[in-house]
Amino acid sequence: MAKDDKKTPEEEPDRSEQVFMREVDDAVRQADLQNFAARYGIWIGLVIVVGLASLAGWIFWNNSQQEEAGLRSEEYVAAIDSMRQNNLDGASTALKPLEEAKQDGYRAAAQLMQANIALEKEDPAAAIAGYQKVAADETLPQPFRDLALIRQTATEYDSLEPQQVVDRLKPLAVPGNPWFGSAGEMVAIAYLQMENTDLAGPLFAQLAQDLSVPPTIRSRALQMAGVQGIDAVTEIEEDAETGTGETE
């Protein structure tokens, strides 16, 4: 017997009721959305606009930073190229924008190079002022400031009292410091000028034995240690045999 697919009279009202309730529910939802949009649509729009503006601002700032860093790099390379060609005026001109750069490294390097250029032009007063400016600038990285202090002291060494040299550079004249070679040599010479050989001799010996010190300074220190009666060569050989010396 074939199955009767026709709906019974009782089922028809149920289906009609379901359709009606769904339509009512959809209408309510639509009305709620319209009311919500009417009440909060403006604020949502503002939030979206502000968010997009902030994102655009960040993208612009990031691109600007990258472009500025690229520009600073080009200016620095131009200055280096001019220095290599012994074009001091061209190098000085290329460094001008970098002297006030936001990037600390570029700013410090530019100011140091300007001081070096002044020294090359036989203007020690301008060079000393330039080095002094970098050394005193607490916003710059410490290695640049230390280098500036060493260059300043070396430039005006003959006009300084030996004790002034010691006071300035003694904190840098210790093994392990990046500037031990330059600072240590000037401090050791100052000790000699003060006739304090008990401090000068051992410091020269330390310089001669330190493999991180430039060879030219080590060679001079070796000779000066010998003058003070310290055989730095023997001490170096003993360190090598016992394995206490530094290795390259």
C-alpha positions as CSV (number, residue, x, y, z in Angstrom):
1,M,0.0,0.0,0.0
2,A,1.5,3.4,-1.0
3,K,2.4,5.8,1.7
4,D,0.2,8.9,1.8
5,D,2.5,12.0,1.7
6,K,-0.3,14.4,2.2
7,K,-0.2,16.3,5.5
8,T,-3.0,15.9,7.9
9,P,-5.1,19.0,8.8
10,E,-3.5,19.0,12.2
11,E,0.1,19.3,10.7
12,E,-0.7,22.3,8.5
13,P,-1.3,24.8,11.3
14,D,2.0,23.7,12.9
15,R,4.0,24.5,9.8
16,S,2.2,27.8,9.3
17,E,2.9,28.7,12.9
18,Q,6.6,27.9,12.6
19,V,7.0,30.1,9.5
20,F,5.1,32.9,11.2
21,M,7.3,32.7,14.3
22,R,10.5,32.7,12.2
23,E,9.3,35.8,10.4
24,V,8.5,37.5,13.6
25,D,11.9,36.6,15.0
26,D,13.7,38.0,11.9
27,A,11.7,41.2,12.2
28,V,12.6,41.6,15.8
29,R,16.3,41.0,15.1
30,Q,16.2,43.5,12.2
31,A,14.5,46.1,14.5
32,D,17.1,45.5,17.2
33,L,19.9,46.0,14.7
34,Q,18.3,49.2,13.4
35,N,17.9,50.5,17.0
36,F,21.5,49.5,17.8
37,A,22.8,51.2,14.7
38,A,20.8,54.3,15.5
39,R,22.1,54.5,19.0
40,Y,25.7,53.5,18.5
41,G,26.4,53.7,14.8
42,I,28.1,57.1,15.0
43,W,30.4,56.0,17.9
44,I,31.3,52.8,16.1
45,G,32.1,54.8,13.0
46,L,34.3,57.2,15.0
47,V,36.2,54.3,16.6
48,I,36.8,52.7,13.2
49,V,38.0,56.1,11.8
50,V,40.3,56.7,14.7
51,G,41.7,53.2,14.5
52,L,42.4,53.5,10.8
53,A,43.9,57.0,11.4
54,S,46.2,55.5,14.1
55,L,47.2,52.7,11.9
56,A,48.0,55.1,9.0
57,G,49.9,57.3,11.4
58,W,52.0,54.3,12.6
59,I,52.7,53.2,9.1
60,F,53.8,56.7,8.1
61,W,56.0,57.1,11.2
62,N,57.6,53.7,10.6
63,N,58.3,54.5,6.9
64,S,59.6,57.9,7.9
65,Q,62.0,56.4,10.5
66,Q,63.3,53.9,7.9
67,E,63.6,56.6,5.2
68,E,65.4,58.9,7.7
69,A,67.8,56.1,8.8
70,G,68.5,55.4,5.1
71,L,69.2,59.1,4.5
72,R,71.5,59.3,7.5
73,S,73.4,56.3,6.2
74,E,73.9,57.9,2.8
75,E,75.1,61.1,4.4
76,Y,77.6,59.2,6.6
77,V,78.9,57.1,3.6
78,A,79.3,60.4,1.6
79,A,81.4,61.8,4.5
80,I,83.6,58.7,4.7
81,D,84.2,58.8,0.9
82,S,85.2,62.4,1.1
83,M,87.6,61.7,4.0
84,R,89.2,58.9,2.0
85,Q,89.7,61.3,-0.9
86,N,91.2,63.9,1.6
87,N,88.3,66.2,0.8
88,L,88.0,67.6,4.3
89,D,85.6,70.4,3.3
90,G,83.3,68.0,1.5
91,A,83.4,65.6,4.4
92,S,82.5,68.4,6.8
93,T,79.6,69.5,4.7
94,A,78.2,66.0,4.5
95,L,78.5,65.6,8.3
96,K,76.5,68.8,9.1
97,P,73.0,67.2,9.0
98,L,74.3,64.2,11.1
99,E,75.5,66.4,13.9
100,E,71.9,66.9,15.1
101,A,70.6,63.5,14.0
102,K,68.1,61.7,16.2
103,Q,70.1,58.5,16.0
104,D,72.7,58.7,18.8
105,G,75.3,56.7,17.0
106,Y,75.3,58.9,13.8
107,R,75.3,62.0,15.9
108,A,78.3,61.0,18.0
109,A,80.2,59.7,15.0
110,A,79.6,62.9,13.1
111,Q,80.7,65.1,15.9
112,L,83.8,63.1,16.5
113,M,84.7,63.2,12.8
114,Q,84.2,67.0,12.7
115,A,86.6,67.3,15.6
116,N,89.1,65.1,13.7
117,I,88.7,67.3,10.6
118,A,89.4,70.4,12.7
119,L,92.6,68.7,13.9
120,E,93.6,67.8,10.4
121,K,93.1,71.4,9.5
122,E,95.5,72.4,12.3
123,D,92.8,73.9,14.4
124,P,93.4,72.2,17.8
125,A,91.1,74.6,19.7
126,A,88.1,73.6,17.6
127,A,89.1,70.0,17.8
128,I,89.3,70.0,21.6
129,A,86.0,71.8,21.9
130,G,84.4,69.1,19.6
131,Y,85.8,66.2,21.6
132,Q,84.8,67.9,24.9
133,K,81.2,68.3,23.6
134,V,80.9,64.6,22.9
135,A,82.6,63.5,26.1
136,A,80.2,65.6,28.2
137,D,77.0,64.6,26.3
138,E,75.3,62.1,28.6
139,T,72.7,61.2,25.9
140,L,75.4,59.6,23.7
141,P,76.7,55.9,24.1
142,Q,79.5,55.6,26.6
143,P,82.1,54.1,24.1
144,F,81.8,57.3,22.0
145,R,82.2,59.5,25.0
146,D,85.2,57.5,26.2
147,L,86.9,57.8,22.8
148,A,86.2,61.6,22.7
149,L,87.8,62.0,26.2
150,I,90.9,60.1,25.0
151,R,91.1,62.1,21.8
152,Q,90.6,65.4,23.8
153,T,93.4,64.4,26.3
154,A,95.8,63.4,23.6
155,T,95.2,66.6,21.7
156,E,95.9,68.9,24.7
157,Y,98.3,66.5,26.5
158,D,101.2,69.0,26.5
159,S,99.1,71.7,28.2
160,L,97.9,69.4,31.0
161,E,99.4,68.6,34.3
162,P,100.3,64.9,34.6
163,Q,97.8,64.5,37.5
164,Q,95.0,65.8,35.3
165,V,95.8,63.1,32.7
166,V,95.7,60.5,35.5
167,D,92.5,61.8,36.9
168,R,90.8,61.8,33.5
169,L,92.0,58.5,32.1
170,K,92.7,56.2,35.1
171,P,89.2,54.6,34.9
172,L,89.9,53.6,31.3
173,A,93.5,52.5,31.9
174,V,92.6,49.0,33.1
175,P,92.9,45.7,31.3
176,G,89.7,44.7,29.6
177,N,88.6,48.2,28.8
178,P,88.3,48.8,25.0
179,W,90.6,51.9,25.3
180,F,93.1,50.3,27.7
181,G,95.9,50.8,25.1
182,S,95.6,54.5,24.5
183,A,94.5,55.5,28.0
184,G,97.0,53.2,29.7
185,E,99.9,54.6,27.7
186,M,99.1,58.2,28.5
187,V,98.6,57.4,32.2
188,A,101.9,55.5,32.3
189,I,103.7,58.4,30.7
190,A,102.0,60.8,33.2
191,Y,103.3,58.6,36.0
192,L,106.8,58.9,34.7
193,Q,106.4,62.7,34.5
194,M,105.4,62.6,38.2
195,E,108.5,60.4,38.8
196,N,106.2,57.6,40.0
197,T,108.1,54.7,38.5
198,D,106.5,52.2,40.8
199,L,103.2,52.7,39.0
200,A,104.6,53.5,35.5
201,G,106.7,50.3,35.1
202,P,104.0,47.7,36.0
203,L,101.4,49.6,33.8
204,F,103.8,49.5,30.8
205,A,104.3,45.8,31.5
206,Q,100.5,45.2,31.5
207,L,100.2,47.0,28.2
208,A,103.0,45.0,26.6
209,Q,101.4,41.7,27.7
210,D,97.9,42.5,26.7
211,L,97.2,41.0,23.3
212,S,94.1,43.2,22.8
213,V,96.3,46.3,22.8
214,P,97.4,47.5,19.4
215,P,100.9,46.2,18.4
216,T,102.4,49.6,18.1
217,I,101.5,50.5,21.7
218,R,102.6,47.1,22.9
219,S,106.0,47.6,21.3
220,R,106.5,51.0,22.9
221,A,105.3,49.7,26.2
222,L,107.7,46.8,26.1
223,Q,110.6,49.1,25.6
224,M,109.4,51.5,28.4
225,A,108.9,48.6,30.8
226,G,112.5,47.5,30.1
227,V,113.7,51.0,30.9
228,Q,112.0,50.7,34.3
229,G,113.8,47.4,34.9
230,I,110.8,45.1,34.1
231,D,111.4,42.3,31.7
232,A,108.0,42.1,30.1
233,V,109.2,39.7,27.5
234,T,110.1,37.1,30.1
235,E,106.7,37.6,31.8
236,I,104.9,37.1,28.5
237,E,106.8,33.9,27.8
238,E,106.0,32.6,31.3
239,D,102.4,33.4,30.8
240,A,102.4,31.5,27.5
241,E,104.0,28.5,29.2
242,T,101.5,28.4,32.1
243,G,98.6,29.2,29.8
244,T,97.6,32.3,31.8
245,G,98.1,34.7,28.9
246,E,95.3,35.7,26.5
247,T,95.1,33.9,23.2
248,E,94.1,35.3,19.8
